[in-house]
Amino acid sequence: QRQTAVVDTGTSATAFPCSECQNCGQHTDPPFDESKSQSFHVPSCKKDGDKRSCAFGSCADQKCVVAHNFGSGNDASSWA
């Protein structure tokens, strides 16, 4: 799937919207459809709130999640 990366120059975040993204603004390409990917996986973790088990973000519902607050006013969360 073609994706155009969003680089937030105010943070170290590089991202693109996925199929569950809500209020993520306008983008060149449609949201990434995880179900069409053979290599996509959500990083897992064991203890909610634990930041040490995720490379980025923190653990929520046994998944590593990152919250993004972009300068454009859009807020988003994603898998780390």
Secondary structure as GFF3:
##gff-version 3
##sequence-region A 1 80
A	DSSP	beta_strand	6	7	.	.	.	ID=ss1
A	DSSP	beta_strand	14	15	.	.	.	ID=ss2
A	DSSP	three_ten_helix	34	36	.	.	.	ID=ss3
A	DSSP	beta_strand	58	60	.	.	.	ID=ss4
A	DSSP	beta_strand	63	69	.	.	.	ID=ss5
A	DSSP	beta_strand	75	79	.	.	.	ID=ss6
###
